[in-house]
Amino acid sequence: MGKTLYEKVWDAHNVGTLSDGRTQLFIGTHLIHEVTSPQAFGMLRDKGIKVKYPHRTFATVDHIVPTDDQSSPLKDPLAEAMLQEIRKNADEFGITYFDLASGKQGVVHIVGPEQGITQPGMTIACGDSHTATHGAFGAIAFGIGTTQVRDLLATQTMAMAKLKVRKIKVDGELRPGVYAKDVSLHIIRLLGAKGGIGYAYEYCGSTFENFSMEERMTVCNMAIEGGARCGYVNPDETTFEYLKGRPYSPSEDQWDEAVAKWKAFASDADATYDDVVEIDASEIEPTVTWGISPDQGIGIGESIPDPANATSDAEKASFQDALDYMKLPAGAAIKGTKIDVAFLGSCTNGRLSDFREAAKYLKGHKVADGIKAIAVPGSQITAIQCQQEGIDKIFEEAGFEWRAAGCSMCLAMNPDKLIGDQVCASSSNRNFKGRQGSSIGRTVLMSPVMVAAAAVKGELADAREVFGVA
């Protein structure tokens, strides 16, 4: 009987079975950042423990760094202290650190792939829930908590129960103006924010086969928003082409052997799954969220749900809570909802292709009066690539602020925050209450091109109409 990639990677990293039935799993690559690692290193010091395999851990800074002024020392004393702490820890324990002066700094889930650190068949962990991003390469990648960061630093292993595997097969060609972000939001809408609990998601089908690596990363990034612990795509020629020649990729004389090994991790044709979901790509619309959970999404041409049409009392209460917070009228069109802020960036949509696609349509347009619009590259390398192509100038000429690399307005750990009950058209991954820095701020998730359209119109809009996408 064949095996899935998840089973193959799991078996290859299985150190042993614990008394409670969980697996002691070896983690091939550990990624850290400035927020969830300081306490973990402190616990190691308290016990006099060294990092077991420092060459398997890579560090960067992203969550708390400002994106407007990164001059040293940072204006925020706490942020500066966190930068000093991760630098000290990296130096003391011999860990590779991509800091602000390296030219390689950025959001951890963008830095790993662009450096070639993320590779097929790996187990990867990071103290950040969106570590699922790395599954796009045929890796099994988990977000973990601070105590697990400590355990990984000390032992390079973690205890886990094996997950079930759900195959999500998306076939067909996406319509113009529909992107990987829309696919992700559509899947989460269909299966629910808790639908993936206990599962790993295997994304497959002709749509994923035709996706670029960056598009695959967008969908895997949001697997966690659907409740799955991880999501992955089987490695193929697209994967290998992306990795070839990157700093941490196998050298030329080791390349063929590495590719052969990577191919062997792909799910077998006769692998069995715990569940299978099939989706027709042509049915997916440009999608935006209307509520306070990523599964509360609708097509841009649809109306805001009415709690009166809910299928249960719990759903009715959830809908009403979301509408009250978002200050949206039930049954009204979502298109035309006024916005205050437009944010393009994050580990979901802060890569070169995201800015390139948005710039293609944004060129020649202007951000609407009164709208604060910021574009934040996911890494310093992405920023350089955008500058080389003149993408930064297109955004600036349109009225966007072009920022330095960081997590920025995806979350409220740096100066980029909403004020009051501002509405933000965002290319990020979460629309929870208070996610973007204000306890009453409102977030609407969408693709980068849809963010650009909202910025130009000053309201939620169909990019296909605004830009003539065809």
Secondary structure, DSSP 8 states (H G I E B T S, - for coil): -B--HHHHHHHHTEEEE-TTS-EEEE-SEEEE-TTTSHHHHHHHHHHT---S-GGGEEEE--SS--SS---SS-SSHHHHHHHHHHHHHHHHHT-EEE-TTTT--B-HHHHHHHTT---TT-EEEESSGGGGGGGGGT-EEEE--HHHHHHHHHHSEEEE---EEEEEEEES---TT--HHHHHHHHHHHH-TTTTTTEEEEEESHHHHHS-HHHHHHHHHTGGGGT-SEEEE---HHHHHHHTT-TTS--HHHHHHHHHHHHHTS--TTB--SEEEEEEGGG---EEE-SSSTT-EEETTSB---GGG-SSHHHHHHHHHHHHHHT--TTSBSTT-B-SEEEE-HHHH-SHHHHHHHHHHHTT----TT-EEEE--SBHHHHHHHHHTTHHHHHHHHT-EE--SS-GGGSSSSS----TT-EEEE-SS---TTTTS-TT-EEEE--HHHHHHHHHHTB---HHHHH---
